[in-house]
Amino acid sequence: MPIQHKKNFGVYHWDTFDNETFLVDEADTIKKAEEIVHDKYGDRIKNIGADQVDIVDKKGNIIKKFNVC
């Protein structure tokens, strides 16, 4: 996945059905990125979900993963 975010962290959604990844938002801190995920996906965050939302740093490392349905 090519890095598209300009801030320290990007929130990316991987749509497994279409096999496409897109930038949802970006944040300066991990805490803010986590808030973005929880605000946007809320109850859709599950232990098992069809799609995946990742918080990614500027080097392309996945810092945290969330399964969403």
PDB file of N, H, CA, C and O in Angstrom:
ATOM      1  N   MET A   1       0.837  -1.170   0.000  1.00  0.00           N
ATOM      2  CA  MET A   1       0.000   0.000   0.000  1.00  0.00           C
ATOM      3  C   MET A   1       0.887   1.240   0.000  1.00  0.00           C
ATOM      4  O   MET A   1       1.703   1.410   0.906  1.00  0.00           O
ATOM      5  N   PRO A   2       0.744   2.097  -0.986  1.00  0.00           N
ATOM      6  CA  PRO A   2       1.537   3.333  -0.986  1.00  0.00           C
ATOM      7  C   PRO A   2       1.022   4.303   0.081  1.00  0.00           C
ATOM      8  O   PRO A   2      -0.182   4.403   0.320  1.00  0.00           O
ATOM      9  N   ILE A   3       1.935   4.999   0.701  1.00  0.00           N
ATOM     10  H   ILE A   3       2.913   4.918   0.508  1.00  0.00           H
ATOM     11  CA  ILE A   3       1.590   5.974   1.735  1.00  0.00           C
ATOM     12  C   ILE A   3       0.953   7.190   1.072  1.00  0.00           C
ATOM     13  O   ILE A   3       1.518   7.762   0.140  1.00  0.00           O
ATOM     14  N   GLN A   4      -0.210   7.576   1.547  1.00  0.00           N
ATOM     15  H   GLN A   4      -0.670   7.111   2.304  1.00  0.00           H
ATOM     16  CA  GLN A   4      -0.920   8.733   1.003  1.00  0.00           C
ATOM     17  C   GLN A   4      -1.038   9.864   2.009  1.00  0.00           C
ATOM     18  O   GLN A   4      -1.353  10.993   1.632  1.00  0.00           O
ATOM     19  N   HIS A   5      -0.790   9.582   3.280  1.00  0.00           N
ATOM     20  H   HIS A   5      -0.534   8.665   3.586  1.00  0.00           H
ATOM     21  CA  HIS A   5      -0.982  10.606   4.303  1.00  0.00           C
ATOM     22  C   HIS A   5       0.247  11.487   4.463  1.00  0.00           C
ATOM     23  O   HIS A   5       1.374  11.063   4.207  1.00  0.00           O
ATOM     24  N   LYS A   6       0.006  12.720   4.889  1.00  0.00           N
ATOM     25  H   LYS A   6      -0.910  13.065   5.096  1.00  0.00           H
ATOM     26  CA  LYS A   6       1.078  13.697   5.095  1.00  0.00           C
ATOM     27  C   LYS A   6       1.420  13.868   6.574  1.00  0.00           C
ATOM     28  O   LYS A   6       2.550  14.212   6.920  1.00  0.00           O
ATOM     29  N   LYS A   7       0.434  13.623   7.445  1.00  0.00           N
ATOM     30  H   LYS A   7      -0.483  13.343   7.164  1.00  0.00           H
ATOM     31  CA  LYS A   7       0.677  13.738   8.886  1.00  0.00           C
ATOM     32  C   LYS A   7       1.403  12.487   9.377  1.00  0.00           C
ATOM     33  O   LYS A   7       1.712  11.599   8.582  1.00  0.00           O
ATOM     34  N   ASN A   8       1.675  12.412  10.670  1.00  0.00           N
ATOM     35  H   ASN A   8       1.425  13.134  11.315  1.00  0.00           H
ATOM     36  CA  ASN A   8       2.440  11.289  11.232  1.00  0.00           C
ATOM     37  C   ASN A   8       1.763   9.937  11.060  1.00  0.00           C
ATOM     38  O   ASN A   8       2.436   8.918  10.901  1.00  0.00           O
ATOM     39  N   PHE A   9       0.423   9.926  11.090  1.00  0.00           N
ATOM     40  H   PHE A   9      -0.124  10.754  11.218  1.00  0.00           H
ATOM     41  CA  PHE A   9      -0.309   8.663  11.013  1.00  0.00           C
ATOM     42  C   PHE A   9      -1.479   8.778  10.044  1.00  0.00           C
ATOM     43  O   PHE A   9      -2.158   9.803   9.987  1.00  0.00           O
ATOM     44  N   GLY A  10      -1.699   7.724   9.294  1.00  0.00           N
ATOM     45  H   GLY A  10      -1.148   6.892   9.340  1.00  0.00           H
ATOM     46  CA  GLY A  10      -2.840   7.646   8.406  1.00  0.00           C
ATOM     47  C   GLY A  10      -3.759   6.532   8.851  1.00  0.00           C
ATOM     48  O   GLY A  10      -3.309   5.499   9.347  1.00  0.00           O
ATOM     49  N   VAL A  11      -5.049   6.749   8.670  1.00  0.00           N
ATOM     50  H   VAL A  11      -5.414   7.588   8.267  1.00  0.00           H
ATOM     51  CA  VAL A  11      -6.057   5.721   8.953  1.00  0.00           C
ATOM     52  C   VAL A  11      -6.539   5.225   7.595  1.00  0.00           C
ATOM     53  O   VAL A  11      -7.111   5.982   6.811  1.00  0.00           O
ATOM     54  N   TYR A  12      -6.299   3.940   7.328  1.00  0.00           N
ATOM     55  H   TYR A  12      -5.834   3.325   7.965  1.00  0.00           H
ATOM     56  CA  TYR A  12      -6.627   3.337   6.035  1.00  0.00           C
ATOM     57  C   TYR A  12      -7.679   2.247   6.205  1.00  0.00           C
ATOM     58  O   TYR A  12      -7.654   1.484   7.170  1.00  0.00           O
ATOM     59  N   HIS A  13      -8.594   2.189   5.259  1.00  0.00           N
ATOM     60  H   HIS A  13      -8.615   2.809   4.475  1.00  0.00           H
ATOM     61  CA  HIS A  13      -9.639   1.160   5.247  1.00  0.00           C
ATOM     62  C   HIS A  13      -9.357   0.216   4.088  1.00  0.00           C
ATOM     63  O   HIS A  13      -9.239   0.642   2.939  1.00  0.00           O
ATOM     64  N   TRP A  14      -9.251  -1.081   4.406  1.00  0.00           N
ATOM     65  H   TRP A  14      -9.347  -1.427   5.339  1.00  0.00           H
ATOM     66  CA  TRP A  14      -9.066  -2.097   3.374  1.00  0.00           C
ATOM     67  C   TRP A  14     -10.402  -2.788   3.160  1.00  0.00           C
ATOM     68  O   TRP A  14     -10.896  -3.496   4.038  1.00  0.00           O
ATOM     69  N   ASP A  15     -10.979  -2.578   1.993  1.00  0.00           N
ATOM     70  H   ASP A  15     -10.578  -2.004   1.280  1.00  0.00           H
ATOM     71  CA  ASP A  15     -12.238  -3.219   1.598  1.00  0.00           C
ATOM     72  C   ASP A  15     -11.873  -4.563   0.982  1.00  0.00           C
ATOM     73  O   ASP A  15     -11.384  -4.623  -0.147  1.00  0.00           O
ATOM     74  N   THR A  16     -12.110  -5.637   1.722  1.00  0.00           N
ATOM     75  H   THR A  16     -12.507  -5.588   2.639  1.00  0.00           H
ATOM     76  CA  THR A  16     -11.676  -6.961   1.268  1.00  0.00           C
ATOM     77  C   THR A  16     -12.483  -7.461   0.077  1.00  0.00           C
ATOM     78  O   THR A  16     -11.981  -8.245  -0.728  1.00  0.00           O
ATOM     79  N   PHE A  17     -13.734  -7.011  -0.042  1.00  0.00           N
ATOM     80  H   PHE A  17     -14.142  -6.374   0.611  1.00  0.00           H
ATOM     81  CA  PHE A  17     -14.571  -7.449  -1.163  1.00  0.00           C
ATOM     82  C   PHE A  17     -14.017  -6.914  -2.491  1.00  0.00           C
ATOM     83  O   PHE A  17     -13.891  -7.658  -3.464  1.00  0.00           O
ATOM     84  N   ASP A  18     -13.693  -5.637  -2.516  1.00  0.00           N
ATOM     85  H   ASP A  18     -13.795  -5.033  -1.726  1.00  0.00           H
ATOM     86  CA  ASP A  18     -13.138  -5.018  -3.730  1.00  0.00           C
ATOM     87  C   ASP A  18     -11.614  -5.052  -3.761  1.00  0.00           C
ATOM     88  O   ASP A  18     -11.007  -4.671  -4.762  1.00  0.00           O
ATOM     89  N   ASN A  19     -10.992  -5.505  -2.674  1.00  0.00           N
ATOM     90  H   ASN A  19     -11.485  -5.814  -1.861  1.00  0.00           H
ATOM     91  CA  ASN A  19      -9.545  -5.528  -2.516  1.00  0.00           C
ATOM     92  C   ASN A  19      -8.933  -4.158  -2.821  1.00  0.00           C
ATOM     93  O   ASN A  19      -7.961  -4.043  -3.567  1.00  0.00           O
ATOM     94  N   GLU A  20      -9.527  -3.135  -2.226  1.00  0.00           N
ATOM     95  H   GLU A  20     -10.317  -3.229  -1.620  1.00  0.00           H
ATOM     96  CA  GLU A  20      -9.043  -1.767  -2.381  1.00  0.00           C
ATOM     97  C   GLU A  20      -8.777  -1.171  -1.005  1.00  0.00           C
ATOM     98  O   GLU A  20      -9.511  -1.425  -0.050  1.00  0.00           O
ATOM     99  N   THR A  21      -7.727  -0.383  -0.923  1.00  0.00           N
ATOM    100  H   THR A  21      -7.131  -0.177  -1.699  1.00  0.00           H
ATOM    101  CA  THR A  21      -7.395   0.315   0.310  1.00  0.00           C
ATOM    102  C   THR A  21      -7.463   1.807   0.044  1.00  0.00           C
ATOM    103  O   THR A  21      -6.946   2.297  -0.960  1.00  0.00           O
ATOM    104  N   PHE A  22      -8.108   2.524   0.957  1.00  0.00           N
ATOM    105  H   PHE A  22      -8.528   2.126   1.772  1.00  0.00           H
ATOM    106  CA  PHE A  22      -8.200   3.973   0.767  1.00  0.00           C
ATOM    107  C   PHE A  22      -7.956   4.695   2.092  1.00  0.00           C
ATOM    108  O   PHE A  22      -8.231   4.172   3.172  1.00  0.00           O
ATOM    109  N   LEU A  23      -7.435   5.902   1.971  1.00  0.00           N
ATOM    110  H   LEU A  23      -7.211   6.327   1.093  1.00  0.00           H
ATOM    111  CA  LEU A  23      -7.160   6.744   3.128  1.00  0.00           C
ATOM    112  C   LEU A  23      -8.467   7.308   3.658  1.00  0.00           C
ATOM    113  O   LEU A  23      -9.240   7.911   2.914  1.00  0.00           O
ATOM    114  N   VAL A  24      -8.708   7.111   4.939  1.00  0.00           N
ATOM    115  H   VAL A  24      -8.080   6.622   5.544  1.00  0.00           H
ATOM    116  CA  VAL A  24      -9.915   7.616   5.589  1.00  0.00           C
ATOM    117  C   VAL A  24      -9.646   9.001   6.173  1.00  0.00           C
ATOM    118  O   VAL A  24     -10.438   9.926   5.994  1.00  0.00           O
ATOM    119  N   ASP A  25      -8.513   9.131   6.876  1.00  0.00           N
ATOM    120  H   ASP A  25      -7.870   8.379   7.021  1.00  0.00           H
ATOM    121  CA  ASP A  25      -8.164  10.385   7.544  1.00  0.00           C
ATOM    122  C   ASP A  25      -6.708  10.291   7.983  1.00  0.00           C
ATOM    123  O   ASP A  25      -6.066   9.253   7.818  1.00  0.00           O
ATOM    124  N   GLU A  26      -6.200  11.367   8.536  1.00  0.00           N
ATOM    125  H   GLU A  26      -6.721  12.210   8.670  1.00  0.00           H
ATOM    126  CA  GLU A  26      -4.834  11.375   9.046  1.00  0.00           C
ATOM    127  C   GLU A  26      -4.778  12.120  10.363  1.00  0.00           C
ATOM    128  O   GLU A  26      -5.660  12.921  10.670  1.00  0.00           O
ATOM    129  N   ALA A  27      -3.724  11.851  11.152  1.00  0.00           N
ATOM    130  H   ALA A  27      -3.007  11.200  10.902  1.00  0.00           H
ATOM    131  CA  ALA A  27      -3.611  12.431  12.490  1.00  0.00           C
ATOM    132  C   ALA A  27      -2.146  12.644  12.844  1.00  0.00           C
ATOM    133  O   ALA A  27      -1.247  12.017  12.285  1.00  0.00           O
ATOM    134  N   ASP A  28      -1.939  13.556  13.798  1.00  0.00           N
ATOM    135  H   ASP A  28      -2.670  14.066  14.253  1.00  0.00           H
ATOM    136  CA  ASP A  28      -0.578  13.829  14.263  1.00  0.00           C
ATOM    137  C   ASP A  28      -0.124  12.849  15.340  1.00  0.00           C
ATOM    138  O   ASP A  28       1.076  12.648  15.525  1.00  0.00           O
ATOM    139  N   THR A  29      -1.080  12.231  16.057  1.00  0.00           N
ATOM    140  H   THR A  29      -2.055  12.395  15.906  1.00  0.00           H
ATOM    141  CA  THR A  29      -0.737  11.304  17.136  1.00  0.00           C
ATOM    142  C   THR A  29      -1.513  10.002  16.976  1.00  0.00           C
ATOM    143  O   THR A  29      -2.552   9.954  16.316  1.00  0.00           O
ATOM    144  N   ILE A  30      -0.988   8.954  17.593  1.00  0.00           N
ATOM    145  H   ILE A  30      -0.144   8.994  18.129  1.00  0.00           H
ATOM    146  CA  ILE A  30      -1.690   7.662  17.582  1.00  0.00           C
ATOM    147  C   ILE A  30      -3.028   7.807  18.298  1.00  0.00           C
ATOM    148  O   ILE A  30      -4.037   7.265  17.849  1.00  0.00           O
ATOM    149  N   LYS A  31      -3.037   8.539  19.411  1.00  0.00           N
ATOM    150  H   LYS A  31      -2.217   8.980  19.776  1.00  0.00           H
ATOM    151  CA  LYS A  31      -4.283   8.720  20.161  1.00  0.00           C
ATOM    152  C   LYS A  31      -5.361   9.351  19.272  1.00  0.00           C
ATOM    153  O   LYS A  31      -6.504   8.893  19.271  1.00  0.00           O
ATOM    154  N   LYS A  32      -5.012  10.384  18.527  1.00  0.00           N
ATOM    155  H   LYS A  32      -4.084  10.756  18.527  1.00  0.00           H
ATOM    156  CA  LYS A  32      -5.984  11.035  17.643  1.00  0.00           C
ATOM    157  C   LYS A  32      -6.427  10.068  16.540  1.00  0.00           C
ATOM    158  O   LYS A  32      -7.604  10.039  16.181  1.00  0.00           O
ATOM    159  N   ALA A  33      -5.496   9.281  16.003  1.00  0.00           N
ATOM    160  H   ALA A  33      -4.539   9.305  16.295  1.00  0.00           H
ATOM    161  CA  ALA A  33      -5.846   8.301  14.969  1.00  0.00           C
ATOM    162  C   ALA A  33      -6.827   7.265  15.520  1.00  0.00           C
ATOM    163  O   ALA A  33      -7.775   6.882  14.836  1.00  0.00           O
ATOM    164  N   GLU A  34      -6.600   6.811  16.756  1.00  0.00           N
ATOM    165  H   GLU A  34      -5.829   7.123  17.312  1.00  0.00           H
ATOM    166  CA  GLU A  34      -7.516   5.861  17.387  1.00  0.00           C
ATOM    167  C   GLU A  34      -8.895   6.496  17.586  1.00  0.00           C
ATOM    168  O   GLU A  34      -9.914   5.833  17.392  1.00  0.00           O
ATOM    169  N   GLU A  35      -8.934   7.772  17.971  1.00  0.00           N
ATOM    170  H   GLU A  35      -8.106   8.310  18.129  1.00  0.00           H
ATOM    171  CA  GLU A  35     -10.210   8.479  18.133  1.00  0.00           C
ATOM    172  C   GLU A  35     -10.960   8.543  16.799  1.00  0.00           C
ATOM    173  O   GLU A  35     -12.178   8.372  16.758  1.00  0.00           O
ATOM    174  N   ILE A  36     -10.237   8.785  15.725  1.00  0.00           N
ATOM    175  H   ILE A  36      -9.247   8.923  15.758  1.00  0.00           H
ATOM    176  CA  ILE A  36     -10.851   8.826  14.394  1.00  0.00           C
ATOM    177  C   ILE A  36     -11.496   7.479  14.081  1.00  0.00           C
ATOM    178  O   ILE A  36     -12.634   7.426  13.614  1.00  0.00           O
ATOM    179  N   VAL A  37     -10.770   6.394  14.338  1.00  0.00           N
ATOM    180  H   VAL A  37      -9.846   6.437  14.717  1.00  0.00           H
ATOM    181  CA  VAL A  37     -11.297   5.053  14.064  1.00  0.00           C
ATOM    182  C   VAL A  37     -12.556   4.805  14.894  1.00  0.00           C
ATOM    183  O   VAL A  37     -13.570   4.349  14.364  1.00  0.00           O
ATOM    184  N   HIS A  38     -12.495   5.100  16.181  1.00  0.00           N
ATOM    185  H   HIS A  38     -11.672   5.471  16.611  1.00  0.00           H
ATOM    186  CA  HIS A  38     -13.646   4.834  17.051  1.00  0.00           C
ATOM    187  C   HIS A  38     -14.827   5.739  16.714  1.00  0.00           C
ATOM    188  O   HIS A  38     -15.976   5.301  16.771  1.00  0.00           O
ATOM    189  N   ASP A  39     -14.557   6.995  16.363  1.00  0.00           N
ATOM    190  H   ASP A  39     -13.624   7.351  16.317  1.00  0.00           H
ATOM    191  CA  ASP A  39     -15.643   7.910  15.989  1.00  0.00           C
ATOM    192  C   ASP A  39     -16.314   7.475  14.691  1.00  0.00           C
ATOM    193  O   ASP A  39     -17.538   7.527  14.576  1.00  0.00           O
ATOM    194  N   LYS A  40     -15.516   7.048  13.716  1.00  0.00           N
ATOM    195  H   LYS A  40     -14.522   7.006  13.810  1.00  0.00           H
ATOM    196  CA  LYS A  40     -16.060   6.701  12.402  1.00  0.00           C
ATOM    197  C   LYS A  40     -16.721   5.321  12.391  1.00  0.00           C
ATOM    198  O   LYS A  40     -17.774   5.141  11.780  1.00  0.00           O
ATOM    199  N   TYR A  41     -16.098   4.341  13.070  1.00  0.00           N
ATOM    200  H   TYR A  41     -15.242   4.487  13.567  1.00  0.00           H
ATOM    201  CA  TYR A  41     -16.563   2.961  12.965  1.00  0.00           C
ATOM    202  C   TYR A  41     -17.343   2.466  14.181  1.00  0.00           C
ATOM    203  O   TYR A  41     -18.181   1.575  14.039  1.00  0.00           O
ATOM    204  N   GLY A  42     -17.098   3.009  15.358  1.00  0.00           N
ATOM    205  H   GLY A  42     -16.418   3.733  15.473  1.00  0.00           H
ATOM    206  CA  GLY A  42     -17.857   2.691  16.568  1.00  0.00           C
ATOM    207  C   GLY A  42     -18.202   1.226  16.732  1.00  0.00           C
ATOM    208  O   GLY A  42     -17.316   0.388  16.897  1.00  0.00           O
ATOM    209  N   ASP A  43     -19.499   0.912  16.687  1.00  0.00           N
ATOM    210  H   ASP A  43     -20.219   1.593  16.554  1.00  0.00           H
ATOM    211  CA  ASP A  43     -19.988  -0.454  16.905  1.00  0.00           C
ATOM    212  C   ASP A  43     -19.619  -1.412  15.782  1.00  0.00           C
ATOM    213  O   ASP A  43     -19.804  -2.622  15.915  1.00  0.00           O
ATOM    214  N   ARG A  44     -19.108  -0.893  14.695  1.00  0.00           N
ATOM    215  H   ARG A  44     -18.958   0.090  14.587  1.00  0.00           H
ATOM    216  CA  ARG A  44     -18.707  -1.767  13.585  1.00  0.00           C
ATOM    217  C   ARG A  44     -17.364  -2.449  13.850  1.00  0.00           C
ATOM    218  O   ARG A  44     -16.998  -3.373  13.123  1.00  0.00           O
ATOM    219  N   ILE A  45     -16.623  -2.017  14.873  1.00  0.00           N
ATOM    220  H   ILE A  45     -16.921  -1.267  15.463  1.00  0.00           H
ATOM    221  CA  ILE A  45     -15.353  -2.646  15.240  1.00  0.00           C
ATOM    222  C   ILE A  45     -15.670  -3.957  15.949  1.00  0.00           C
ATOM    223  O   ILE A  45     -16.362  -3.969  16.966  1.00  0.00           O
ATOM    224  N   LYS A  46     -15.161  -5.055  15.408  1.00  0.00           N
ATOM    225  H   LYS A  46     -14.598  -5.045  14.582  1.00  0.00           H
ATOM    226  CA  LYS A  46     -15.449  -6.396  15.935  1.00  0.00           C
ATOM    227  C   LYS A  46     -14.155  -7.206  16.041  1.00  0.00           C
ATOM    228  O   LYS A  46     -13.123  -6.823  15.492  1.00  0.00           O
ATOM    229  N   ASN A  47     -14.229  -8.328  16.754  1.00  0.00           N
ATOM    230  H   ASN A  47     -15.068  -8.639  17.201  1.00  0.00           H
ATOM    231  CA  ASN A  47     -13.082  -9.247  16.791  1.00  0.00           C
ATOM    232  C   ASN A  47     -12.857  -9.881  15.424  1.00  0.00           C
ATOM    233  O   ASN A  47     -11.723 -10.127  15.014  1.00  0.00           O
ATOM    234  N   ILE A  48     -13.953 -10.138  14.734  1.00  0.00           N
ATOM    235  H   ILE A  48     -14.875  -9.939  15.067  1.00  0.00           H
ATOM    236  CA  ILE A  48     -13.883 -10.703  13.387  1.00  0.00           C
ATOM    237  C   ILE A  48     -14.744  -9.819  12.502  1.00  0.00           C
ATOM    238  O   ILE A  48     -15.921  -9.596  12.785  1.00  0.00           O
ATOM    239  N   GLY A  49     -14.152  -9.322  11.437  1.00  0.00           N
ATOM    240  H   GLY A  49     -13.196  -9.504  11.207  1.00  0.00           H
ATOM    241  CA  GLY A  49     -14.895  -8.479  10.509  1.00  0.00           C
ATOM    242  C   GLY A  49     -14.367  -8.664   9.107  1.00  0.00           C
ATOM    243  O   GLY A  49     -13.220  -9.069   8.917  1.00  0.00           O
ATOM    244  N   ALA A  50     -15.182  -8.373   8.140  1.00  0.00           N
ATOM    245  H   ALA A  50     -16.114  -8.044   8.295  1.00  0.00           H
ATOM    246  CA  ALA A  50     -14.799  -8.580   6.745  1.00  0.00           C
ATOM    247  C   ALA A  50     -13.722  -7.592   6.299  1.00  0.00           C
ATOM    248  O   ALA A  50     -12.819  -7.955   5.546  1.00  0.00           O
ATOM    249  N   ASP A  51     -13.816  -6.348   6.760  1.00  0.00           N
ATOM    250  H   ASP A  51     -14.551  -6.053   7.372  1.00  0.00           H
ATOM    251  CA  ASP A  51     -12.859  -5.331   6.350  1.00  0.00           C
ATOM    252  C   ASP A  51     -11.872  -5.049   7.473  1.00  0.00           C
ATOM    253  O   ASP A  51     -12.063  -5.478   8.610  1.00  0.00           O
ATOM    254  N   GLN A  52     -10.812  -4.319   7.134  1.00  0.00           N
ATOM    255  H   GLN A  52     -10.656  -3.970   6.210  1.00  0.00           H
ATOM    256  CA  GLN A  52      -9.793  -3.998   8.118  1.00  0.00           C
ATOM    257  C   GLN A  52      -9.462  -2.514   8.035  1.00  0.00           C
ATOM    258  O   GLN A  52      -9.356  -1.952   6.945  1.00  0.00           O
ATOM    259  N   VAL A  53      -9.302  -1.890   9.187  1.00  0.00           N
ATOM    260  H   VAL A  53      -9.388  -2.347  10.073  1.00  0.00           H
ATOM    261  CA  VAL A  53      -8.873  -0.497   9.280  1.00  0.00           C
ATOM    262  C   VAL A  53      -7.529  -0.497   9.987  1.00  0.00           C
ATOM    263  O   VAL A  53      -7.386  -1.074  11.065  1.00  0.00           O
ATOM    264  N   ASP A  54      -6.548   0.150   9.379  1.00  0.00           N
ATOM    265  H   ASP A  54      -6.665   0.619   8.503  1.00  0.00           H
ATOM    266  CA  ASP A  54      -5.191   0.180   9.927  1.00  0.00           C
ATOM    267  C   ASP A  54      -4.755   1.604  10.224  1.00  0.00           C
ATOM    268  O   ASP A  54      -5.086   2.537   9.492  1.00  0.00           O
ATOM    269  N   ILE A  55      -4.003   1.758  11.318  1.00  0.00           N
ATOM    270  H   ILE A  55      -3.735   1.000  11.913  1.00  0.00           H
ATOM    271  CA  ILE A  55      -3.292   3.001  11.583  1.00  0.00           C
ATOM    272  C   ILE A  55      -1.863   2.758  11.135  1.00  0.00           C
ATOM    273  O   ILE A  55      -1.207   1.825  11.599  1.00  0.00           O
ATOM    274  N   VAL A  56      -1.382   3.606  10.227  1.00  0.00           N
ATOM    275  H   VAL A  56      -1.914   4.364   9.851  1.00  0.00           H
ATOM    276  CA  VAL A  56      -0.087   3.411   9.577  1.00  0.00           C
ATOM    277  C   VAL A  56       0.792   4.632   9.830  1.00  0.00           C
ATOM    278  O   VAL A  56       0.326   5.769   9.755  1.00  0.00           O
ATOM    279  N   ASP A  57       2.079   4.384  10.134  1.00  0.00           N
ATOM    280  H   ASP A  57       2.457   3.461  10.196  1.00  0.00           H
ATOM    281  CA  ASP A  57       2.990   5.512  10.330  1.00  0.00           C
ATOM    282  C   ASP A  57       3.565   5.973   8.990  1.00  0.00           C
ATOM    283  O   ASP A  57       3.228   5.420   7.943  1.00  0.00           O
ATOM    284  N   LYS A  58       4.431   6.983   9.026  1.00  0.00           N
ATOM    285  H   LYS A  58       4.705   7.432   9.876  1.00  0.00           H
ATOM    286  CA  LYS A  58       4.987   7.554   7.793  1.00  0.00           C
ATOM    287  C   LYS A  58       5.907   6.592   7.048  1.00  0.00           C
ATOM    288  O   LYS A  58       6.145   6.764   5.852  1.00  0.00           O
ATOM    289  N   LYS A  59       6.426   5.583   7.741  1.00  0.00           N
ATOM    290  H   LYS A  59       6.233   5.443   8.712  1.00  0.00           H
ATOM    291  CA  LYS A  59       7.304   4.600   7.102  1.00  0.00           C
ATOM    292  C   LYS A  59       6.518   3.451   6.483  1.00  0.00           C
ATOM    293  O   LYS A  59       7.095   2.585   5.827  1.00  0.00           O
ATOM    294  N   GLY A  60       5.203   3.440   6.690  1.00  0.00           N
ATOM    295  H   GLY A  60       4.734   4.144   7.223  1.00  0.00           H
ATOM    296  CA  GLY A  60       4.376   2.374   6.143  1.00  0.00           C
ATOM    297  C   GLY A  60       4.143   1.219   7.095  1.00  0.00           C
ATOM    298  O   GLY A  60       3.550   0.210   6.712  1.00  0.00           O
ATOM    299  N   ASN A  61       4.602   1.352   8.331  1.00  0.00           N
ATOM    300  H   ASN A  61       5.084   2.171   8.642  1.00  0.00           H
ATOM    301  CA  ASN A  61       4.388   0.310   9.338  1.00  0.00           C
ATOM    302  C   ASN A  61       2.969   0.384   9.879  1.00  0.00           C
ATOM    303  O   ASN A  61       2.480   1.466  10.206  1.00  0.00           O
ATOM    304  N   ILE A  62       2.314  -0.753   9.975  1.00  0.00           N
ATOM    305  H   ILE A  62       2.711  -1.632   9.710  1.00  0.00           H
ATOM    306  CA  ILE A  62       0.987  -0.805  10.575  1.00  0.00           C
ATOM    307  C   ILE A  62       1.169  -0.796  12.086  1.00  0.00           C
ATOM    308  O   ILE A  62       1.766  -1.706  12.660  1.00  0.00           O
ATOM    309  N   ILE A  63       0.644   0.249  12.717  1.00  0.00           N
ATOM    310  H   ILE A  63       0.159   0.989  12.251  1.00  0.00           H
ATOM    311  CA  ILE A  63       0.782   0.423  14.157  1.00  0.00           C
ATOM    312  C   ILE A  63      -0.323  -0.307  14.903  1.00  0.00           C
ATOM    313  O   ILE A  63      -0.089  -0.903  15.955  1.00  0.00           O
ATOM    314  N   LYS A  64      -1.537  -0.256  14.347  1.00  0.00           N
ATOM    315  H   LYS A  64      -1.727   0.228  13.492  1.00  0.00           H
ATOM    316  CA  LYS A  64      -2.682  -0.905  14.997  1.00  0.00           C
ATOM    317  C   LYS A  64      -3.690  -1.303  13.930  1.00  0.00           C
ATOM    318  O   LYS A  64      -3.884  -0.591  12.945  1.00  0.00           O
ATOM    319  N   LYS A  65      -4.341  -2.475  14.143  1.00  0.00           N
ATOM    320  H   LYS A  65      -4.183  -3.053  14.944  1.00  0.00           H
ATOM    321  CA  LYS A  65      -5.339  -2.993  13.202  1.00  0.00           C
ATOM    322  C   LYS A  65      -6.685  -3.130  13.904  1.00  0.00           C
ATOM    323  O   LYS A  65      -6.761  -3.458  15.088  1.00  0.00           O
ATOM    324  N   PHE A  66      -7.741  -2.871  13.144  1.00  0.00           N
ATOM    325  H   PHE A  66      -7.679  -2.604  12.182  1.00  0.00           H
ATOM    326  CA  PHE A  66      -9.101  -3.040  13.633  1.00  0.00           C
ATOM    327  C   PHE A  66      -9.884  -3.818  12.587  1.00  0.00           C
ATOM    328  O   PHE A  66      -9.825  -3.497  11.400  1.00  0.00           O
ATOM    329  N   ASN A  67     -10.615  -4.838  13.018  1.00  0.00           N
ATOM    330  H   ASN A  67     -10.663  -5.099  13.982  1.00  0.00           H
ATOM    331  CA  ASN A  67     -11.529  -5.540  12.119  1.00  0.00           C
ATOM    332  C   ASN A  67     -12.870  -4.836  12.195  1.00  0.00           C
ATOM    333  O   ASN A  67     -13.364  -4.537  13.281  1.00  0.00           O
ATOM    334  N   VAL A  68     -13.454  -4.573  11.038  1.00  0.00           N
ATOM    335  H   VAL A  68     -13.052  -4.816  10.155  1.00  0.00           H
ATOM    336  CA  VAL A  68     -14.754  -3.897  10.995  1.00  0.00           C
ATOM    337  C   VAL A  68     -15.707  -4.647  10.079  1.00  0.00           C
ATOM    338  O   VAL A  68     -15.295  -5.324   9.136  1.00  0.00           O
ATOM    339  N   CYS A  69     -16.978  -4.509  10.380  1.00  0.00           N
ATOM    340  H   CYS A  69     -17.313  -3.960  11.145  1.00  0.00           H
ATOM    341  CA  CYS A  69     -17.994  -5.130   9.519  1.00  0.00           C
ATOM    342  C   CYS A  69     -18.960  -4.077   9.028  1.00  0.00           C
ATOM    343  O   CYS A  69     -19.893  -4.393   8.288  1.00  0.00           O
TER     344      CYS A  69
END
